[in-house]
Amino acid sequence: MGTTPLAPIATFNPSVFIGRYPEFTTAYNANPQLFASYFAEAGLYMNNTSLSVVQNVSLLGVLLNMLTAHIAFLGGVLTADGQPRPVGRVSAATEGGVSATFEYTGPTPGSGAWFKQSQYGAAFWQATTCYRGAQYFPQPTRVEGFTGTRLGREILTGGSGTGGSSSLGSL
């Protein structure tokens, strides 16, 4: 007996994506399915189900589009040859014959450093600051004598708690 996966609540809208990120128009027109799969991949980094911390579907779509652009950028779709641009620190360069060596230790996907590899990921990282971080929910504390409305004996005795009669009897 397995669990049923939750369906995505935001869907990829190419016209909204291209309207916001026109630099991807040529790449999108060449391979629309690739961008649909980038959007699905974005759901790995930002929950796209009814359990998402972002419950506004429009806002969730904006954030997922930021991630889609970031993933596409990292995939090299904006370069002339469709190859990813080199990233990292230039560790060696020559001029005659033109060569360059880059030193790069890849950041963990989903980390701040991974998002900051593109302007799109950096924008996403900044926009989602309010969703990151722990939320503390303390365990309820049981207070002896608490009835749910007021503390003390007066609620049971109908008085100040120093005596008197009660229809509930004595404690």
Beta strands, then each sheet from edge to edge (+ up, - down):
strand 1: 89-94
strand 2: 99-103
sheet 1: 1+ 2-
end
